[in-house]
């Protein structure tokens, strides 16, 4: 038998070699903008079926070529897709709504490693923008832990060496393998530790927090010294050069991170003084060691930033700068796949905490309350009436931030009152 006949006999086997059953992550380019969606396929011979959110998928796979259509729940056509498989990934084009041509690519989700990895990261560059266009400094996987450090809000490290201009320069961003839009990034703050004995703060109350009459009548001394000395051995802070009335004034050290964020949605970029659904400069004094933070993922890899350490901070960060200092940090990451929060959430030993960020305190309160109600109704399967009873009898509010471009209020409920309401998986 000639080699030609052997090749012809093998062709059917080659044509059916690709099997694309399982999960895929699609990136669709439409008028220069990106849309992300997960799809699940089932292949039986050359026949292909599947789902992508509410869409139903049906088509064929012949060799390394895929053709399928997407239809809405009512049966109307959403689009038709054509692509080819190369090196384990698909790329191709599609026609949406029968007239709009787009391009797309798809790849398998990243596999989670069998065992977590501990990473030590020494930053050399710090960023003053939350943006998905910044190249990641490191790729890590769910379950991994990172040990690193941050500069203070002015850009100086533990030795007083300046590495950046001020404005909350950030460490990162870190790319989390497998993080995809529609997921929730989970950050466990294992350690948030002071690494020097000094801090800086403002010496005037922000205009946002007082009446116009107070602003007019206040007699601030421009030479007032608001540098702090941090006594890490005894866990207290005091002014480095206090006035006579404040010479015995001390406060408890409670190290925290003012900024934790993912890349913002829709290709947006914000200076690191800003905050929103992506996190950012939230300045909530409970984001400290032992807290778990939840952030919605808006682009592949999430791109996680952290910075803006404080030795302590009163509610609202009234002076604009609150004991700003550098920090040593250890955090671990995880993912909740296929479920996205409406905005930042957190929990510690005592509370579930929902963060409302908006242009006014009233709107921020509404967002915080609504998200906390949604959280209870989703995780504990409470009805709207039941969540109203729980929140109406046990909820507390914290005013986290009043001096930045947006206001931040936290609605929280004690875990002790939720003990009888077992979460439903």
TITOR-269940 format. One record per residue (C-alpha): x, y, z; residue number from 1. Coordinates in pm, whole numbers, plus 50000, padded with zeros to 5 digits. Each point is the difference from the previous one (the first is absolute). Layout:
<pts>
X  Y  Z  NUM $
...
</pts>
This chain:
<pts>
50000  50000  50000  1 $
50139  50345  49904  2 $
50059  50281  50250  3 $
49735  50200  49813  4 $
49731  49747  50099  5 $
50119  50000  50360  6 $
49962  50380  50012  7 $
49650  49983  49849  8 $
49893  49735  50249  9 $
50128  50212  50290  10 $
49822  50318  49891  11 $
49667  49925  50177  12 $
50189  49939  50323  13 $
50189  50328  49962  14 $
49680  50187  49920  15 $
49839  49892  50326  16 $
50308  50051  50219  17 $
49882  50318  50177  18 $
49773  49955  50301  19 $
49889  50331  50149  20 $
49766  49870  50269  21 $
50023  50195  50326  22 $
50047  50360  50107  23 $
50142  50280  49786  24 $
50068  50367  50066  25 $
49903  50228  49711  26 $
50140  50347  49931  27 $
49797  50189  49737  28 $
50132  50315  49833  29 $
49721  50233  49893  30 $
50072  50354  49875  31 $
50328  50000  50191  32 $
49836  49893  50328  33 $
50027  49663  50172  34 $
49718  49777  50123  35 $
50074  49692  50207  36 $
49781  49692  50042  37 $
50038  49641  50114  38 $
49851  49721  49789  39 $
49956  49628  50055  40 $
49997  49761  49703  41 $
49897  49639  49959  42 $
50131  49821  49691  43 $
49855  49674  49864  44 $
50181  49905  49683  45 $
49976  50307  49778  46 $
49692  50132  50181  47 $
50053  50289  50242  48 $
49765  50140  50267  49 $
50051  50228  50296  50 $
49910  50308  50203  51 $
50144  50346  50061  52 $
49806  50177  50274  53 $
49640  49998  49871  54 $
50102  49922  49640  55 $
49960  49655  49845  56 $
50280  49886  49769  57 $
49974  49744  49719  58 $
50226  49910  49708  59 $
50271  49771  49872  60 $
50366  49921  50049  61 $
50185  49862  49698  62 $
50368  49949  50061  63 $
50133  50327  50137  64 $
49711  50209  49869  65 $
49700  50097  50208  66 $
49673  50158  49884  67 $
49713  50069  50236  68 $
49702  50228  50051  69 $
49884  50171  50319  70 $
49629  50049  50072  71 $
49818  50184  50277  72 $
49759  49822  50238  73 $
49704  50106  49781  74 $
50156  49842  49692  75 $
50112  50317  49825  76 $
50346  49997  49843  77 $
50283  50171  50185  78 $
50289  49920  49766  79 $
50198  49750  49796  80 $
50362  49909  50074  81 $
50281  49852  49791  82 $
50346  49916  50129  83 $
50304  49777  49983  84 $
50198  49822  50271  85 $
50374  50054  50021  86 $
50231  49914  50290  87 $
49704  49925  50227  88 $
49823  50335  49946  89 $
49730  50119  49761  90 $
49978  50320  49799  91 $
49756  50111  49737  92 $
49726  50242  49905  93 $
49629  50026  50062  94 $
49695  50177  49865  95 $
49783  50148  50274  96 $
49634  50080  49939  97 $
50046  49896  49638  98 $
50200  50309  49906  99 $
50275  50094  50248  100 $
50339  49836  49945  101 $
50220  49938  50305  102 $
50313  49801  50070  103 $
50048  49758  50286  104 $
50242  49768  50171  105 $
49951  49727  50260  106 $
50222  49798  50229  107 $
49962  49739  50269  108 $
49985  50128  50361  109 $
50328  49980  50187  110 $
50035  49682  50203  111 $
50042  50045  50373  112 $
50337  49867  50124  113 $
50000  49695  50224  114 $
50174  50190  50279  115 $
50021  50373  50084  116 $
50318  50204  49960  117 $
50153  50261  50229  118 $
50136  50297  49802  119 $
50235  50269  50128  120 $
49963  50314  49793  121 $
50238  50297  50021  122 $
49836  50296  49824  123 $
50218  50235  49798  124 $
49731  50213  49840  125 $
49678  50141  50143  126 $
49693  50112  49810  127 $
49768  50293  50067  128 $
49720  49879  49774  129 $
49753  49712  50028  130 $
49999  49872  49643  131 $
49976  49677  49804  132 $
50268  50129  49762  133 $
50279  49967  50256  134 $
50205  49682  49945  135 $
49975  49759  50293  136 $
50305  49973  50224  137 $
49933  49632  50076  138 $
49766  49717  49905  139 $
49860  49808  50297  140 $
49739  49727  50039  141 $
49702  49955  50233  142 $
50131  49869  50330  143 $
50335  50177  49964  144 $
50144  50238  50259  145 $
50204  50315  49934  146 $
50237  50176  50238  147 $
50081  50355  49897  148 $
50009  50362  50123  149 $
49852  50337  49921  150 $
50126  50356  50004  151 $
49805  50269  50185  152 $
49755  50239  49833  153 $
50287  50234  49915  154 $
50208  49727  49834  155 $
50260  49931  50274  156 $
50105  49659  50132  157 $
50090  49882  50351  158 $
50341  50170  49978  159 $
49859  50332  49888  160 $
50123  49945  49644  161 $
49758  50145  49747  162 $
49907  49777  49704  163 $
49706  50188  49850  164 $
49804  50320  49993  165 $
49721  50018  50255  166 $
49633  49915  49965  167 $
49984  49642  50132  168 $
50255  49822  49777  169 $
49903  49633  49978  170 $
50179  49667  50014  171 $
49895  49766  49716  172 $
49800  49927  49800  173 $
49992  49623  50052  174 $
49841  49780  49731  175 $
49790  49720  50151  176 $
49985  49699  49769  177 $
49644  49894  49926  178 $
49840  50327  50113  179 $
49741  50101  49741  180 $
49728  50266  49976  181 $
49697  49879  50192  182 $
50217  49848  50276  183 $
50082  50135  50346  184 $
50359  50042  50113  185 $
50059  49897  50362  186 $
50289  50164  50189  187 $
50100  49871  50343  188 $
50214  50254  50189  189 $
50225  49770  50201  190 $
50238  50271  50122  191 $
49991  50381  49993  192 $
50301  50116  50201  193 $
50170  50332  50061  194 $
50361  50009  49883  195 $
50112  50339  50132  196 $
49951  50232  50298  197 $
49857  50312  49834  198 $
49683  50115  49827  199 $
49855  50319  49855  200 $
49646  50136  50022  201 $
49804  50312  49915  202 $
49939  50267  50260  203 $
49666  50142  49881  204 $
49648  49859  49982  205 $
49880  49945  49644  206 $
49747  50257  49880  207 $
49766  49713  49904  208 $
49946  49907  50364  209 $
49919  50333  50164  210 $
49773  50299  49949  211 $
50102  50305  49796  212 $
49992  50201  50323  213 $
50259  49772  50158  214 $
50222  50028  49693  215 $
49973  50379  50017  216 $
50068  50025  50372  217 $
50272  49733  50041  218 $
50341  50148  50085  219 $
50249  49747  49866  220 $
50370  50051  50057  221 $
50193  49932  49679  222 $
50304  49906  50206  223 $
49818  49735  50204  224 $
50205  49677  49995  225 $
49788  49688  49941  226 $
50281  49746  49966  227 $
49947  49689  50214  228 $
50236  49772  50188  229 $
49906  49631  49996  230 $
50088  49794  50308  231 $
49969  49653  49854  232 $
50119  49832  50320  233 $
49710  50142  50205  234 $
49751  50023  49711  235 $
49929  50373  50023  236 $
50057  50317  49799  237 $
50061  50355  50121  238 $
50088  50327  49833  239 $
50374  50027  49942  240 $
50003  50364  50115  241 $
49672  50052  50189  242 $
49854  50321  50131  243 $
49966  50039  50375  244 $
49636  49886  49995  245 $
50079  49689  49793  246 $
50322  49889  50170  247 $
49823  49709  50172  248 $
49773  49914  49707  249 $
50051  49650  49858  250 $
49794  49772  49776  251 $
50007  49627  49944  252 $
50187  49876  49693  253 $
49761  49826  49761  254 $
50186  49948  49670  255 $
49776  49998  49693  256 $
50013  50034  49621  257 $
49815  50294  49847  258 $
50017  49865  49644  259 $
49911  49657  49865  260 $
49865  49974  49647  261 $
49957  49807  49679  262 $
50019  50153  49653  263 $
49684  50211  49946  264 $
49728  49896  49752  265 $
49963  50094  49633  266 $
50363  50094  49947  267 $
49975  50290  50244  268 $
50298  50138  50190  269 $
49992  50201  50323  270 $
50262  50176  50206  271 $
50075  49817  50323  272 $
49815  50256  50209  273 $
49673  49873  49847  274 $
49765  49725  50114  275 $
49712  49809  49847  276 $
49851  49657  49945  277 $
50353  49876  49921  278 $
50120  50099  50348  279 $
50276  50258  49990  280 $
50068  50264  50264  281 $
49730  49876  50237  282 $
50182  50107  50320  283 $
49787  49776  50221  284 $
50178  49952  50331  285 $
49880  49638  50030  286 $
50197  49884  49693  287 $
50278  49866  50213  288 $
50172  49675  50095  289 $
49756  49708  50020  290 $
49744  50145  49759  291 $
49879  49832  49682  292 $
49910  50241  49718  293 $
49779  49916  49702  294 $
50030  50197  49675  295 $
49814  49952  49670  296 $
50221  49900  49706  297 $
49970  50219  49690  298 $
50275  49868  49774  299 $
50200  49678  49961  300 $
50253  49962  50280  301 $
49818  50258  50217  302 $
50325  50202  50042  303 $
50021  50058  50374  304 $
50157  50317  50150  305 $
50075  50087  50363  306 $
50152  50290  50190  307 $
49935  50312  50212  308 $
50089  49862  50341  309 $
49882  50171  50320  310 $
50121  49940  50355  311 $
49650  50096  50119  312 $
49704  50199  49871  313 $
49682  50143  50145  314 $
49668  49950  49821  315 $
49975  50206  49683  316 $
50372  50089  49979  317 $
49900  50353  50106  318 $
50342  50160  49952  319 $
50050  49863  49649  320 $
50328  49833  50099  321 $
49982  49764  50297  322 $
50328  49869  50147  323 $
50133  49918  49654  324 $
50283  49749  50010  325 $
50162  49710  49815  326 $
49903  49639  50066  327 $
50104  49636  49975  328 $
49714  49790  49863  329 $
49922  49633  49952  330 $
49685  49903  49811  331 $
49848  49687  49848  332 $
49763  49986  49703  333 $
49705  49788  49899  334 $
49711  50015  49754  335 $
49625  49957  50007  336 $
49929  49898  49640  337 $
49681  50097  49824  338 $
49873  50237  50269  339 $
50073  50371  50021  340 $
49932  50240  50283  341 $
49849  50342  49927  342 $
50299  50167  50162  343 $
50255  49951  50277  344 $
49907  49778  50293  345 $
50200  49883  50298  346 $
49979  49784  50307  347 $
50196  49949  50318  348 $
49946  49789  50310  349 $
49708  50212  50116  350 $
49822  50154  49698  351 $
49886  49972  49641  352 $
50069  50343  49846  353 $
49851  50143  49681  354 $
50150  50313  49848  355 $
49796  50275  49836  356 $
50195  50251  49790  357 $
49822  50291  49834  358 $
49990  50375  49944  359 $
49810  50071  50322  360 $
49973  49848  50345  361 $
49633  49923  49938  362 $
50071  49808  49678  363 $
50294  49822  50161  364 $
49776  49889  50287  365 $
49739  49870  49754  366 $
50260  49801  49805  367 $
50152  49852  50317  368 $
49661  49899  50137  369 $
49873  49850  49674  370 $
50317  49799  49948  371 $
49994  49864  50354  372 $
49636  49895  49954  373 $
50091  49830  49672  374 $
50290  49825  50171  375 $
49775  49851  50269  376 $
49732  49904  49749  377 $
50254  49827  49774  378 $
50217  49822  50258  379 $
49739  49929  50267  380 $
49702  49965  49763  381 $
49797  50252  50201  382 $
49687  50156  49856  383 $
49984  50379  49972  384 $
49784  50010  50313  385 $
50245  49781  50191  386 $
50303  50210  49905  387 $
49805  50312  50100  388 $
49943  49853  50347  389 $
50368  49909  50042  390 $
50138  50332  49876  391 $
49735  50209  50169  392 $
50084  49851  50337  393 $
50376  49945  49982  394 $
50170  50206  49726  395 $
50258  50272  50071  396 $
50148  50272  49779  397 $
50360  50125  49982  398 $
50091  50323  49822  399 $
50321  49891  49829  400 $
50091  50292  49776  401 $
49884  50361  49960  402 $
50306  50182  49859  403 $
50066  49831  49665  404 $
49815  50054  49668  405 $
49723  49759  50109  406 $
49843  49914  50334  407 $
50025  49658  50159  408 $
49761  49849  50254  409 $
50017  49643  50130  410 $
49693  49801  50106  411 $
50089  49711  50227  412 $
49821  49726  50189  413 $
50145  49800  50294  414 $
50077  49638  49921  415 $
49870  49912  50345  416 $
49642  50078  49894  417 $
50049  49799  49680  418 $
50114  49688  50185  419 $
49650  49852  49986  420 $
49972  50076  49626  421 $
50223  49735  49848  422 $
50129  50106  49655  423 $
49871  49791  49710  424 $
50258  49892  49743  425 $
</pts>
